Amino acid sequence: MHWCEQQLIAIGHPSPPNAAEFLALGQEIFPTWYRDLLYRARAHSVSGLEPQLALAPKPYLDVDELVRSQLLRDLGYEIPP
C-alpha cells in the first residue's frame, strides 16, 4: 500500500482514488493516472525490486448491499442508517 501511495504522489494524483473517478457516462472508464500506475506496477514487478508486489486478498462480502452502499458513499450520497 505504501508503494502505491508513493507512486500516486509521483504521478501527481492529488488524493486517494475513489469510485467516482471510474464511473462517468461518455468518458474513459480508466483514468490516465490509473494506466500510469498499472504500468509502474508491472515494471516494478518485472524488475524484482523491493517491495515485492502482490494482489491483495479479496474481501469476503456476503451481501451486495454492502458494495452498493460503499459505492454510493464514494459518489457523495448520504446513506440512511
N, C-alpha and C positions, 0 to 999 in steps of 0.2 A: 504494500500500500504506500509506503514511504517513497519507493521508487516512482510509482505512478504520480504521486503528488509533485515530486521534483520535476518530472517530465512535463506535467501540465503547466507548471510555472515557467519552464524553459520555452514552451511553445506559445506562451502568452495567454493561456486560458485564465480569465480573471477570478473564477470561483469554482467550487466543486460542481461537477456536472449534475444536471437534473433532467428528469424525463421530458420536460417541455422542449428541450433542445433537439430531441429526436422526433417530435411529433409536430409536423407543420404541413398543412394541406398545400399542395402545389409547389413544394420546395424539396430540397435534398433531405433524405432521411438520415444520412450520416454526415454530420458537420465536418468541415475541413480539419479542425483540430483533432477530431476523433481518428480520422485517417492518419494524421501525423503521429498520433500516439500509437496506433497499431503498427505502423512502420518502425517506429523506435523500439517497440516491444519485440517485434520479430527480429530486428537486427541485434538487439541486446541478447536475446535468447540464443541466436546462432553463434554469437561471439564467445559464449561460455563465461562471460564475466560475472562477478558477484554484484548484486544478489541474484540468485538463481530464481527465475520467474516460473510460476506455476498457476494453473487455473484454481480459483477459489472453489471450495465445495458449494454445490447448490443448496440453498436453504430448504428445509422441509416446509412446504406450505400445503396444508390440507384444505384450505378454503380459498377460492378465487377472490372472495370479497376483500381479503387482506391485500392482495395485489392491487385491486381496483382502488381501494382506499388510499394506498400509498401513492399511486399514480395521480389521483385527484388532488392530494395534498401537494405533490410536486408541481402541479399545474396551478396552484394557488387557490383552490377551492377549500372552503371550510367544511369539514365532515362533522355532522351532528354526532354527539356522544351516544 
